């Protein structure tokens, strides 16, 4: 009994020991609060640890970005998208505010070779959009390990969109400034060109850089909104007419080139000037071809009988001649082994007006003889025909003259052979014969009459100018300039048909023709000079002299552009009697 009792008692004691102790309510709340504090500390620690991890990761990423940024900035030759946009240029406008040149934004394609995964695949995909891509050169650049290279400058929006769709790593775009010329080739030789970095390299674009634009760009002060448009003297409407007539003339006369200039004789402003073949400055792939040079200012030529304008003026101004003077043209001039003939000789003594309208070589030689060799040379220099012309356009050639002037040189130069000058200089000199005798250097920028008077040089007398105006008008009415006539505008001028040198000898079949005109002749305001190089006879014509091609070109230009120039037609003087008249057989 006792044993069983003992076992039962022990059992009860052990059971009691294993039973949970039921505490009082106060003791239970204290225990629960402690457990909750312990769990909250753990959660807070976890959040702090997570935040620390994220901050550490972002710090590492930021540090690497800064590192890469410093690496790229310091890398030699790096010109990536971080650098500022290329040089900004001011708009160029014509005298009426029409835009001739402006900046537009375009995208250019670049690559970072260090980030190119597969150069072969990159080139292959790019060539689907850019078929003219130079594989060898581009592959060499992509394998160079450089930080930045250009792949293609000046993309079209379509090309940019197609390349973006390729999703190529290490390839990107940069917005650049590109020069745009709304008129295309219309005024290409005047406006000139910019290079791939938007810097002027020819024409008025180059002139702008030389006048301080480059300094503004280098100091970061050239902002599009802060640059005033640069206004030129040219009239875009007249410029279009001139170029259009030249293109048509080249085709009509099957010539290798043609050119023309319209010049204000009172201010020296160039209203229009063109030379064809020309180029499109928006795509100047052939701009540097020798056949595309600006023949009006950068080419020198023997100007033929247009130079007789200056020979006759010289005789009147410096040689003591008058409109009643006579010159013996009854037989050829012989100087040493050289003989000077007339193209259509009259075989008689000619008056000074007859020497001019018959374009007598012999008579012109006699006129030069009156002044003498030194006097002849000095007069042409005074007229600006022997020195390099001063104007804004950089492309200006230096005239060519004999190193030593002998009598034969003076005689041949008197009728336009043996001396080479630019057509623009010839027009400038002729302006002095029409405006009262003042030589005014040409300008492609607007110029007031007061400004022109301040730079003008008196080179011949007002009387000589009046006589030359009379001779110009006479030649257009009854002489070789008849085909330059335009009703209502009283045109005057002088033809010039010069034989070109071929294989060291003058060729009778290869010519350089010109017509030097002024209008309206009662008060000349504009000079119009046209040239046409190696013209062929027009269909149905047997000859290709200047009166048959260069003169009609002048008439067409005046007819189409006179109203734009502000010259109103006046038909009241069409029937006015001439002072004298000659039979031009």
Rosetta blueprint (number, residue, H / E / L):
1 X L
2 X H
3 X H
4 X H
5 X H
6 X H
7 X H
8 X H
9 X H
10 X H
11 X H
12 X H
13 X H
14 X H
15 X H
16 X H
17 X H
18 X H
19 X L
20 X L
21 X L
22 X L
23 X L
24 X L
25 X H
26 X H
27 X H
28 X H
29 X H
30 X H
31 X H
32 X H
33 X H
34 X H
35 X H
36 X H
37 X H
38 X H
39 X H
40 X H
41 X H
42 X H
43 X H
44 X H
45 X H
46 X H
47 X H
48 X H
49 X H
50 X H
51 X H
52 X H
53 X H
54 X H
55 X H
56 X H
57 X H
58 X H
59 X H
60 X H
61 X H
62 X H
63 X H
64 X H
65 X H
66 X H
67 X H
68 X H
69 X H
70 X H
71 X H
72 X H
73 X H
74 X H
75 X L
76 X L
77 X L
78 X L
79 X L
80 X L
81 X L
82 X L
83 X L
84 X L
85 X L
86 X L
87 X L
88 X L
89 X L
90 X L
91 X L
92 X E
93 X E
94 X L
95 X L
96 X L
97 X L
98 X L
99 X E
100 X E
101 X E
102 X E
103 X E
104 X E
105 X E
106 X E
107 X E
108 X E
109 X E
110 X E
111 X E
112 X L
113 X H
114 X H
115 X H
116 X L
117 X L
118 X L
119 X H
120 X H
121 X H
122 X H
123 X H
124 X H
125 X H
126 X H
127 X H
128 X H
129 X H
130 X L
131 X L
132 X L
133 X L
134 X L
135 X H
136 X H
137 X H
138 X H
139 X H
140 X H
141 X H
142 X H
143 X L
144 X L
145 X L
146 X L
147 X L
148 X L
149 X E
150 X E
151 X E
152 X E
153 X E
154 X E
155 X E
156 X L
157 X H
158 X H
159 X H
160 X H
161 X H
162 X H
163 X H
164 X H
165 X H
166 X H
167 X L
168 X L
169 X L
170 X L
171 X E
172 X E
173 X E
174 X E
175 X E
176 X E
177 X E
178 X E
179 X E
180 X E
181 X L
182 X L
183 X L
184 X H
185 X H
186 X H
187 X H
188 X H
189 X H
190 X H
191 X H
192 X L
193 X E
194 X E
195 X L
196 X L
197 X L
198 X L
199 X L
200 X E
201 X E
202 X E
203 X H
204 X H
205 X H
206 X H
207 X H
208 X H
209 X H
210 X H
211 X H
212 X H
213 X H
214 X H
215 X H
216 X H
217 X H
218 X H
219 X L
220 X L
221 X L
222 X L
223 X L
224 X H
225 X H
226 X H
227 X L
228 X L
229 X L
230 X E
231 X E
232 X E
233 X L
234 X L
235 X L
236 X H
237 X H
238 X H
239 X H
240 X H
241 X H
242 X H
243 X H
244 X H
245 X H
246 X H
247 X H
248 X H
249 X H
250 X H
251 X H
252 X H
253 X H
254 X L
255 X L
256 X L
257 X E
258 X E
259 X E
260 X E
261 X E
262 X E
263 X E
264 X E
265 X L
266 X L
267 X L
268 X L
269 X E
270 X E
271 X E
272 X E
273 X E
274 X E
275 X E
276 X E
277 X L
278 X L
279 X L
280 X L
281 X H
282 X H
283 X H
284 X L
285 X L
286 X L
287 X L
288 X L
289 X L
290 X H
291 X H
292 X H
293 X L
294 X L
295 X L
296 X L
297 X L
298 X L
299 X L
300 X L
301 X E
302 X L
303 X L
304 X H
305 X H
306 X H
307 X H
308 X H
309 X H
310 X H
311 X H
312 X H
313 X H
314 X H
315 X H
316 X H
317 X H
318 X L
319 X L
320 X L
321 X L
322 X L
323 X L
324 X L
325 X L
326 X E
327 X E
328 X E
329 X L
330 X L
331 X L
332 X L
333 X E
334 X E
335 X E
336 X L
337 X L
338 X E
339 X E
340 X E
341 X L
342 X L
343 X L
344 X L
345 X L
346 X L
347 X L
348 X L
349 X E
350 X E
351 X E
352 X H
353 X H
354 X H
355 X H
356 X H
357 X H
358 X L
359 X L
360 X L
361 X H
362 X H
363 X H
364 X H
365 X H
366 X H
367 X H
368 X H
369 X H
370 X H
371 X H
372 X L
373 X H
374 X H
375 X H
376 X H
377 X H
378 X H
379 X H
380 X H
381 X H
382 X H
383 X L
384 X L
385 X L
386 X L
387 X L
388 X L
389 X L
390 X L
391 X L
392 X L
393 X L
394 X L
395 X L
396 X L
397 X L
398 X L
399 X L
400 X E
401 X L
402 X L
403 X L
404 X L
405 X L
406 X L
407 X H
408 X H
409 X H
410 X H
411 X H
412 X H
413 X H
414 X H
415 X L
416 X L
417 X L
418 X L
419 X L
420 X E
421 X E
422 X L
423 X H
424 X H
425 X H
426 X H
427 X H
428 X H
429 X H
430 X H
431 X H
432 X H
433 X H
434 X H
435 X L
436 X L
437 X L
438 X E
439 X E
440 X L
441 X L
442 X L
443 X E
444 X L
445 X E
446 X L
447 X L
448 X L
449 X H
450 X H
451 X H
452 X H
453 X H
454 X H
455 X H
456 X L
457 X E
458 X E
459 X L
460 X L
461 X L
462 X H
463 X H
464 X H
465 X H
466 X H
467 X H
468 X H
469 X H
470 X H
471 X H
472 X H
473 X H
474 X H
475 X H
476 X H
477 X H
478 X H
479 X L
480 X L
481 X L
482 X H
483 X H
484 X H
485 X L
486 X L
487 X L
488 X L
489 X L
490 X L
491 X L
492 X E
493 X E
494 X E
495 X E
496 X E
497 X E
498 X E
499 X E
500 X E
501 X E
502 X E
503 X L
504 X L
505 X E
506 X E
507 X E
508 X E
509 X E
510 X E
511 X E
512 X E
513 X E
514 X E
515 X E
516 X E
517 X E
518 X E
519 X E
520 X L
521 X L
522 X L
523 X L
524 X L
525 X L
526 X E
527 X E
528 X E
529 X E
530 X E
531 X E
532 X E
533 X E
534 X L
535 X L
536 X L
537 X L
538 X L
539 X L
540 X L
541 X L
542 X L
543 X L
544 X L
545 X L
546 X H
547 X H
548 X H
549 X L
550 X H
551 X H
552 X H
553 X H
554 X H
555 X H
556 X H
557 X H
558 X H
559 X H
560 X H
561 X H
562 X L
563 X L
564 X L
565 X L
566 X L
567 X L
568 X L
569 X L
570 X L
571 X L
572 X L
573 X L
574 X L
575 X L
576 X L
577 X L
578 X L
579 X L
580 X L
581 X L
582 X L
583 X L
584 X L
585 X L
